[in-house]
Amino acid sequence: MRLSIATKVFLGFVAVLACSAAVSVYGIVRLQRIGRGLSLLSRPYMPLTRAVSTLEAFQKERERSTDRLLEEPDPKARANLISLDRTYFARVVGERLAFAQQLLATAPQTPVERDALDKIGARLSAVSARIADEEKAAQVLTAQLAKVARAPSEEPSLADSIARLKTAERRVDHELKALGQVLQDQMNQGVEEAEKQERAARWALVGLSVVALAIGLLMLWLSQRALAPIRTLTEAAQRLGRGAPESVAVPEHGGDELALLAREFNAMAQRLAARERELRAQGEALLRSERLAAIGRIAAQITHEIRNPLSSISLNTEELGERAPQARDLCDAIVREVDRLTAITEEYLRFARLPKPQTQRADLGDTVRDLLDFVRPELEASGVRVAVSFSPELPRVLADVAQLRQLLLNLLRNAREAMPAGGSLRVTTRGGAGSVEVEIRDTGPGIPPERMTRIFDPFFTTKARGTGLGLAMAHEIAQEHGGQLLCESVLGEGTAFTLRLPAAPLPEKAPAPAIATA
């Protein structure tokens, strides 16, 4: 399927736009993925880390406070202070643990982060259990301290209870540190993953941008290639404007608008070239006609001036031959030369006064047959063998038969004179597309190429005693009949003259008479 220029440009624009959209969409998707990773860092990892850090700080403070209160000398005050201190710290720790559990419960549960969040949840549960164990140990110690405060004389041993409380506190410290390490690892992993995705997104965007640039350059090249014929058409139009229609052909590849424009442009250039050739031919024909007219006027004037003197010379020479028999041979030679000059002047006069043809519908084949019957004895006497090839049905032509006989007679006699030692002469008639042709081909020596351009010029001849008017007159008669006289010759093989005349239009049929009705 052939695409138009507008479609090609539109598809190229769509391709570039699609590449740009792909780069933008990819960048947005990557940024959203990085944003989700960072959102996990901001919620819940960072708040959880702060909550765990607060728990660790409270736990350290509670351990120091417990150690300080255990050194109180008053048993009653020691028991009350430790109980109050533990109550306060228990409330704060409970709030922090509840906050951490809430953060964990509201965290986005993505498939990638679910295992990590479950692991953190397990650690929070372990911390809660250890804190509960610590509270139990603290309650046991507080109960013993209260007993000591009531009965100082029966002070039980507090070493075991204190030791169990210290052990519980160390376990809480350990779980809090483990939870903090898990959170730190997850944050580090999230940061590394975000950096990794950022690097991948950066290189991917660079790659996609390069691909988009390459596609844009490709579309630019394709557009320039598709529009390149415009430059060729412009140059051809400039050459056409300078008057050189023969050299403005442009390529016609493809099936788009420019190819159609190129075909129409070539057709226009061919028509202009044909028109220019026609005008050139008409100009040459007009110039030739003017030259022939000028030559005719001069020939008529010269002929008129020398005809009467030649007649006088001929008569006086004949009378001189009768009076002086000893000079009769010389006088006869003079009379022959005068007769030859008279024939030349008559030929000049016929050329100068060539009338307009009086055309009528004629059969060119019959004209050629009659003329061959007339000159056949002359040709056979010169050793010329005649072969004919007549088309059985030739279209009629509009012609002056007398002028055509004169034209063909000049051609036949020229052919005979070109074969002084004899040869073959072939006469062919044929009908073409709207034309009729007569070809006269001899086997003479041929005409040199440098003389071919002048054979129809008046007074140009290659004969020792020729006038140079036979072919000029034949060419003029052919043109007056709207036809052509063409010549082709090969040295050493012979020469062929072709007379081409337009066929006469068919006569219109007379309408059938109407039948009268009663």
Summary of the structure (lengths in Angstrom):
residues: 518
radius of gyration: 62.6
end to end distance: 69.4
largest distance: 209.5
contacts: 1459
relative contact order: 0.06
helix: 72%
strand: 9%
